[in-house]
């Protein structure tokens, strides 16, 4: 398990993180969207990822700080070859630690709702399409 702000990422790690996001969100899910949205570089953003020797990125997420101080979890992704092994749960365990006592939100693909519910997130609005994939907003109150 690794976590770091953007400024602490070496170029090889950054490349591996962005490649996994691109391979899954853009190529596999056929979503042409601006993945590089400027939020990765914010000083309060924490990148969380899991690797398998020798430093192959298996799963990733980021925790953002919203203007009101709450947290937003996003870009949760697992390499296709490693799905079903509980990696997203391990990342979310770390994310909850990073979030601390703040409330948090995320937009979940509907197929992943149960994963987020295990960490205290509940559906907070109606389903919506994001690049043709059904999502729901979810919220986790401050503990």
C-alpha positions, 0 to 999 in steps of 0.5 A: 500500500502506498499513499502520497501527495502529487509532489511526492510522486516520482515520474515512473510511479505517476506514469504507472498510475495514469496509465492504469486510469487510462487503460481502464476508464478510457480504453476498456470502458470506452469513455473519452473524457478529460481524466487529467482534470487538474485535481491530481496536482492539488496539494491536499490530494492524496493518491493511494495505490497498491503494487505488486513487485516489481512496482506494477500498479494493481489498483488506485484511487485518489482522495480530494479535498472539496472547497467546503473541507469535505473529502471526495473519493474518485478514480477508483480503479483495479487492473482487469487482471486483479479484480475480485481480489479485494483490492478496492476494499484495501484501498478504501480502508486506507482512504477512510484513514486519509479522510479521517473525521471529514464527511466524504462523497463519491460517484459510484458505478452502480455495479460497485455500490456494495463495496462502498456501502461496506465503508459507510457510504450510502446512496444520496441521490438518483442514478445518472449516466456518466459517459454512458455508465450508470452511477449514483452519488454516495455520501459518508457522514463524518464519524 
